[in-house]
Amino acid sequence: MAPNPILCSQTFWDFSLSIYGDKEVQMILLHLQDKYQCNVNMLLFMIYLTRLQISLNHQQCKLLIEGLHASEKELSEFREQRRAAKLGSQHDASLLATYEGLLSDELVLEKKQQALLVNLCQSLLMNDQDASESSKELISNLLVYVTCIQSSGNVAIPSNLIRELEQHV
């Protein structure tokens, strides 16, 4: 079976930029990332898949999370460096170029992670051809992702944040 033609990393990137451009959505996503250790790219991907009427089950979502482990670790470490540079640039204008360079590099890593997500999901869907047909009704992939995060025992994500995010997208 050929990869799902509607899953395209560039289309997902463009979709993400349009969604993330909404300041309220951006604030919710960053809050979920910083306070509840959610992966913003996963949140955006869950929204993207739901828009495409592709549902993932709990196991598939867990496999996506596991597949992103190394990428997320690299991104988290890079994000910390960029945040430190941002603080430094507020006190030393000569560090502004360093911060901007790190921000640009972080976006490259974000885009790579999104491409990885698309590739992993295509592989999952190819291995489980009934994935999006396994449920008669379309389920919220955001809820599946949040359930996966919460079942790992790390955090309890307030459902009102997810509802608010769904209302804005």
Backbone bond lengths (Angstrom), bond angles and torsions (degrees), N, CA, C in turn:
res aa  C-N    CA-C-N  psi(-1)  N-CA   C-N-CA  omega(-1)  CA-C   N-CA-C  phi
1 M - - - 1.463 - - 1.531 108.70 -
2 A 1.306 117.06 133.21 1.470 121.89 179.78 1.515 110.14 -74.69
3 P 1.363 117.43 154.49 1.463 120.01 177.01 1.523 111.17 -56.59
4 N 1.301 115.60 148.87 1.453 122.02 179.97 1.533 108.99 -60.93
5 P 1.338 117.84 117.45 1.473 119.78 -175.34 1.524 114.15 -65.41
6 I 1.326 118.28 -20.78 1.453 118.37 -179.53 1.520 112.32 -82.52
7 L 1.330 117.61 -11.94 1.456 120.40 175.56 1.514 108.62 -92.70
8 C 1.305 114.70 104.81 1.465 121.72 -176.94 1.528 107.64 -133.13
9 S 1.334 116.21 128.79 1.468 118.94 -175.62 1.527 112.32 -62.35
10 Q 1.334 118.36 -37.30 1.469 119.60 179.77 1.532 111.05 -68.91
11 T 1.323 116.20 -38.96 1.466 119.69 177.92 1.527 110.28 -65.31
12 F 1.337 116.14 -40.27 1.463 120.16 177.05 1.528 110.27 -64.20
13 W 1.331 118.11 -41.72 1.463 121.83 178.27 1.530 110.22 -60.00
14 D 1.330 116.13 -47.75 1.469 120.61 179.81 1.537 111.06 -62.29
15 F 1.330 115.68 -42.13 1.465 120.85 177.11 1.532 109.95 -59.39
16 S 1.321 116.17 -46.06 1.464 121.54 -178.85 1.523 111.83 -61.29
17 L 1.316 116.34 -43.38 1.466 119.93 178.68 1.526 110.86 -61.52
18 S 1.324 116.67 -39.63 1.470 118.87 -179.34 1.528 110.94 -68.98
19 I 1.322 117.85 -41.11 1.465 121.58 179.08 1.530 110.18 -68.54
20 Y 1.333 116.10 -46.18 1.462 121.56 -176.85 1.525 111.63 -67.91
21 G 1.313 117.21 -18.44 1.457 121.65 178.30 1.521 113.38 -67.83
22 D 1.318 117.47 -18.69 1.461 122.22 176.32 1.530 107.18 -78.52
23 K 1.323 117.07 116.57 1.473 121.68 -174.24 1.529 112.65 -59.46
24 E 1.328 117.58 -36.72 1.465 119.67 178.89 1.522 111.11 -66.46
25 V 1.331 115.96 -42.89 1.465 120.72 177.27 1.526 109.44 -62.56
26 Q 1.315 116.42 -44.24 1.467 121.75 179.04 1.525 111.12 -57.18
27 M 1.334 116.40 -44.93 1.467 120.53 -179.82 1.530 111.27 -63.04
28 I 1.342 116.71 -42.13 1.463 120.27 179.87 1.530 110.03 -65.50
29 L 1.335 116.51 -45.62 1.467 120.49 -179.14 1.527 111.47 -61.07
30 L 1.321 116.32 -44.96 1.468 119.47 -179.44 1.527 111.18 -67.67
31 H 1.322 116.77 -34.98 1.464 120.18 176.42 1.538 110.01 -64.30
32 L 1.333 116.44 -44.49 1.461 120.40 177.87 1.533 110.98 -63.08
33 Q 1.318 116.87 -35.23 1.465 120.95 178.14 1.527 110.96 -69.75
34 D 1.314 116.18 -51.46 1.462 120.57 -172.46 1.525 113.59 -74.12
35 K 1.318 117.43 -38.40 1.473 120.01 -175.41 1.525 112.91 -93.78
36 Y 1.344 117.55 -30.56 1.467 120.33 -172.69 1.531 113.68 -120.36
37 Q 1.315 117.12 9.54 1.464 123.47 177.23 1.530 113.87 57.53
38 C 1.315 116.59 31.52 1.465 120.46 174.59 1.520 108.84 -80.09
39 N 1.303 115.49 148.82 1.450 121.94 177.00 1.529 107.66 -90.86
40 V 1.324 117.00 118.33 1.466 121.34 -177.73 1.520 111.26 -59.43
41 N 1.324 117.43 -40.52 1.462 119.56 178.65 1.530 111.51 -63.48
42 M 1.338 116.98 -37.40 1.471 119.46 176.40 1.522 110.70 -66.14
43 L 1.319 117.03 -42.89 1.466 119.97 178.17 1.529 110.36 -59.32
44 L 1.330 116.15 -47.02 1.459 120.10 179.10 1.531 111.36 -63.93
45 F 1.331 116.20 -38.61 1.464 120.05 -179.84 1.522 111.16 -66.78
46 M 1.325 116.99 -37.23 1.462 120.21 177.87 1.526 110.47 -64.30
47 I 1.329 116.25 -39.96 1.468 120.40 176.42 1.527 110.04 -64.64
48 Y 1.332 115.65 -44.56 1.471 121.92 179.59 1.529 110.94 -58.92
49 L 1.334 116.78 -47.75 1.467 119.96 -179.45 1.525 111.31 -62.96
50 T 1.327 116.48 -40.88 1.458 119.57 178.85 1.528 110.54 -62.81
51 R 1.327 116.42 -40.55 1.474 119.96 177.07 1.529 111.39 -61.88
52 L 1.334 116.13 -32.20 1.464 121.09 178.85 1.526 111.87 -85.16
53 Q 1.331 116.20 1.50 1.461 124.21 -178.71 1.533 111.51 61.43
54 I 1.323 114.30 40.82 1.462 121.71 173.89 1.515 106.99 -113.28
55 S 1.328 116.06 121.46 1.462 121.15 179.25 1.518 110.19 -105.34
56 L 1.302 114.88 137.80 1.454 120.52 173.81 1.518 108.94 -108.38
57 N 1.325 115.24 147.85 1.466 118.17 174.72 1.526 109.22 -91.89
58 H 1.312 115.75 176.48 1.460 121.91 -176.24 1.533 111.69 -58.41
59 Q 1.319 116.90 -44.94 1.465 120.73 -178.47 1.532 111.42 -64.06
60 Q 1.308 117.59 -42.30 1.467 120.47 178.97 1.524 110.95 -63.75
61 C 1.324 115.90 -40.71 1.459 120.26 178.50 1.529 110.29 -63.55
62 K 1.315 117.06 -43.52 1.462 120.89 177.68 1.529 110.76 -59.94
63 L 1.314 117.16 -40.31 1.467 120.66 178.79 1.533 111.19 -65.05
64 L 1.319 117.06 -36.98 1.470 119.98 175.47 1.529 110.48 -64.16
65 I 1.317 116.35 -44.88 1.468 120.71 179.73 1.531 109.86 -60.23
66 E 1.331 116.17 -46.59 1.465 120.59 179.30 1.520 111.19 -62.58
67 G 1.330 116.83 -38.92 1.460 121.49 -179.78 1.518 113.73 -66.16
68 L 1.321 115.94 -21.78 1.465 121.30 -179.77 1.527 113.25 -94.12
69 H 1.322 117.14 -1.49 1.463 120.56 -172.09 1.535 113.14 -51.83
70 A 1.319 117.82 -54.20 1.478 120.83 -177.47 1.525 110.88 -64.59
71 S 1.317 115.89 -42.36 1.466 120.92 179.76 1.523 110.88 -62.95
72 E 1.321 116.57 -42.17 1.466 120.84 -178.61 1.525 110.93 -68.22
73 K 1.321 115.86 -37.56 1.474 119.41 177.54 1.530 109.89 -62.04
74 E 1.331 116.48 -45.62 1.462 120.92 179.01 1.529 110.92 -62.11
75 L 1.321 116.40 -45.23 1.461 120.98 179.99 1.528 111.78 -64.08
76 S 1.313 117.34 -41.68 1.471 120.90 -179.92 1.521 111.22 -62.10
77 E 1.331 116.25 -43.78 1.460 120.08 178.45 1.528 110.75 -64.14
78 F 1.316 116.15 -41.91 1.460 120.79 179.16 1.520 110.96 -65.40
79 R 1.338 115.49 -40.08 1.470 121.04 179.81 1.529 110.43 -61.07
80 E 1.317 116.86 -40.14 1.467 120.89 178.29 1.533 110.91 -63.66
81 Q 1.331 116.84 -41.24 1.472 120.34 177.25 1.524 110.45 -62.11
82 R 1.324 115.49 -43.37 1.463 119.66 -178.85 1.524 110.84 -65.35
83 R 1.330 117.09 -40.91 1.467 120.33 178.88 1.529 111.31 -63.96
84 A 1.328 116.03 -39.93 1.468 120.06 177.75 1.522 110.24 -64.39
85 A 1.321 116.52 -39.97 1.467 120.55 178.82 1.528 110.47 -66.47
86 K 1.333 116.51 -35.40 1.470 119.90 178.40 1.525 110.41 -63.47
87 L 1.323 115.93 -44.72 1.469 119.71 177.72 1.524 110.65 -61.00
88 G 1.324 116.24 -43.57 1.459 120.66 179.44 1.517 112.24 -64.35
89 S 1.328 116.97 -37.31 1.467 120.30 -177.58 1.530 111.94 -70.28
90 Q 1.334 116.59 -20.70 1.466 119.55 177.13 1.523 111.14 -71.05
91 H 1.327 116.05 -22.38 1.460 121.25 -179.02 1.523 112.81 -107.05
92 D 1.332 116.25 -16.11 1.466 120.80 -177.04 1.527 108.14 -141.30
93 A 1.310 116.91 104.55 1.465 122.55 -175.56 1.530 112.29 -59.34
94 S 1.326 117.76 -25.96 1.459 120.01 -179.44 1.536 111.41 -68.66
95 L 1.334 117.73 -17.16 1.466 121.28 178.96 1.529 112.44 -87.64
96 L 1.321 116.82 -4.68 1.463 120.37 -178.71 1.531 111.46 -61.25
97 A 1.330 117.42 -41.64 1.467 120.88 179.21 1.529 110.59 -63.50
98 T 1.324 116.90 -37.38 1.469 120.96 177.15 1.515 110.24 -63.20
99 Y 1.321 115.78 -45.68 1.466 120.47 178.83 1.524 110.63 -60.72
100 E 1.328 117.36 -47.20 1.463 120.91 -178.50 1.525 111.44 -63.23
101 G 1.329 117.03 -37.10 1.459 120.85 176.22 1.523 111.60 -64.98
102 L 1.325 116.25 -42.11 1.466 120.57 178.12 1.528 110.99 -65.33
103 L 1.316 116.72 -38.71 1.463 121.07 178.13 1.528 110.40 -62.46
104 S 1.319 116.01 -44.14 1.460 120.90 178.15 1.527 111.20 -62.42
105 D 1.325 116.36 -43.48 1.469 121.01 178.56 1.527 111.22 -65.34
106 E 1.322 116.69 -36.23 1.466 120.59 178.61 1.530 110.25 -64.43
107 L 1.313 117.01 -39.53 1.468 120.00 178.02 1.525 111.17 -63.26
108 V 1.337 117.08 -36.20 1.472 120.66 176.06 1.526 109.62 -62.50
109 L 1.336 116.83 -43.55 1.465 120.57 178.41 1.533 111.42 -65.44
110 E 1.331 116.75 -37.69 1.469 120.74 177.73 1.535 109.92 -62.37
111 K 1.320 115.75 -43.87 1.464 120.08 -179.55 1.527 110.87 -65.47
112 K 1.326 117.12 -38.44 1.472 120.68 176.30 1.524 110.33 -63.06
113 Q 1.337 116.19 -42.37 1.454 119.21 179.60 1.524 110.68 -63.80
114 Q 1.314 116.80 -38.20 1.461 119.49 177.83 1.529 111.31 -64.42
115 A 1.331 116.98 -40.67 1.463 120.21 177.36 1.531 110.01 -63.34
116 L 1.326 116.39 -39.19 1.464 120.87 176.87 1.529 110.06 -61.72
117 L 1.311 117.07 -44.03 1.464 121.36 178.07 1.526 111.29 -57.56
118 V 1.317 116.36 -46.92 1.469 120.93 179.88 1.524 109.91 -60.99
119 N 1.332 116.89 -46.22 1.466 120.37 -179.03 1.527 111.90 -64.02
120 L 1.339 116.44 -43.32 1.462 119.95 178.21 1.526 111.02 -62.19
121 C 1.314 116.39 -42.97 1.458 120.50 -178.58 1.533 110.56 -66.59
122 Q 1.316 117.22 -41.22 1.464 119.81 177.46 1.522 110.53 -59.52
123 S 1.318 115.57 -41.53 1.455 120.12 178.43 1.535 110.82 -63.32
124 L 1.336 116.37 -43.97 1.469 120.13 177.71 1.527 111.47 -61.10
125 L 1.312 116.03 -43.48 1.460 120.07 -178.13 1.530 111.61 -68.84
126 M 1.332 116.04 -33.23 1.469 119.27 177.04 1.526 110.41 -69.10
127 N 1.326 116.70 -35.93 1.463 120.74 -179.53 1.520 112.21 -77.65
128 D 1.304 117.03 -21.71 1.461 122.23 179.13 1.517 107.45 -130.42
129 Q 1.314 115.76 82.25 1.461 120.79 -173.77 1.523 113.11 -62.68
130 D 1.325 116.44 -18.37 1.462 119.64 179.28 1.518 112.47 -95.27
131 A 1.338 117.68 11.50 1.465 120.94 -173.55 1.512 112.72 -53.78
132 S 1.325 116.58 -52.78 1.462 118.01 -176.26 1.525 111.76 -82.45
133 E 1.340 116.74 -8.59 1.455 120.07 179.25 1.517 111.49 -102.74
134 S 1.345 117.63 -2.92 1.456 121.15 -174.85 1.523 112.67 -68.98
135 S 1.308 116.70 -20.01 1.457 120.70 178.79 1.522 108.37 -118.53
136 K 1.320 115.34 134.20 1.466 119.64 -179.60 1.525 111.36 -66.80
137 E 1.335 116.57 -32.48 1.456 119.03 178.14 1.526 109.57 -115.39
138 L 1.291 115.01 149.56 1.455 120.81 -179.19 1.523 109.25 -71.33
139 I 1.307 115.43 125.85 1.455 119.69 178.59 1.524 109.28 -98.37
140 S 1.303 115.36 158.84 1.455 119.98 178.26 1.524 108.99 -77.54
141 N 1.307 115.81 114.88 1.458 120.54 177.40 1.528 110.97 -64.05
142 L 1.325 116.78 -28.63 1.466 119.73 175.85 1.524 110.64 -60.53
143 L 1.322 115.96 -43.39 1.459 119.47 179.47 1.524 111.35 -66.13
144 V 1.321 116.96 -37.08 1.463 120.40 177.47 1.528 109.21 -63.62
145 Y 1.322 117.29 -44.43 1.466 121.09 179.73 1.531 111.29 -63.03
146 V 1.318 116.60 -46.67 1.468 120.67 179.87 1.527 110.05 -60.99
147 T 1.319 117.21 -41.05 1.462 121.03 177.43 1.529 110.77 -61.03
148 C 1.326 116.90 -40.96 1.471 120.83 177.16 1.526 111.26 -61.96
149 I 1.321 116.49 -44.90 1.463 121.05 179.94 1.536 109.85 -62.98
150 Q 1.323 115.65 -45.81 1.461 119.82 -177.66 1.522 112.03 -68.77
151 S 1.332 117.55 -34.26 1.465 119.73 -178.66 1.525 112.17 -71.18
152 S 1.341 116.08 -17.06 1.466 118.90 176.30 1.528 110.15 -74.27
153 G 1.346 116.52 -7.97 1.453 121.30 175.35 1.516 114.53 83.63
154 N 1.316 117.45 4.18 1.461 120.31 -175.91 1.520 113.51 -78.19
155 V 1.322 117.15 -45.52 1.461 120.54 -171.42 1.524 111.18 -148.75
156 A 1.310 114.60 161.49 1.459 121.77 170.92 1.522 106.60 -115.07
157 I 1.302 115.77 111.52 1.463 121.24 -176.63 1.524 109.08 -90.23
158 P 1.316 117.33 123.41 1.472 119.99 179.61 1.531 111.83 -59.88
159 S 1.318 116.41 128.31 1.463 120.76 -177.47 1.527 111.82 -63.87
160 N 1.341 116.82 -26.13 1.466 118.48 -179.87 1.532 111.48 -65.32
161 L 1.337 117.71 -29.67 1.469 120.01 176.80 1.522 110.97 -66.47
162 I 1.319 116.32 -41.21 1.464 120.56 179.82 1.527 109.86 -68.35
163 R 1.320 117.39 -42.40 1.476 120.52 176.91 1.519 110.72 -60.59
164 E 1.332 115.76 -42.67 1.464 120.04 -179.96 1.530 110.85 -63.73
165 L 1.323 116.00 -41.53 1.466 120.07 177.28 1.530 110.20 -62.83
166 E 1.322 117.24 -46.17 1.459 120.38 179.52 1.522 112.22 -61.23
167 Q 1.326 117.17 -34.10 1.460 120.29 179.51 1.528 111.64 -68.75
168 H 1.336 116.62 -31.18 1.464 120.43 -177.13 1.519 113.72 -84.48
169 V 1.311 116.58 -15.99 1.472 118.67 -179.73 1.486 108.02 -108.59
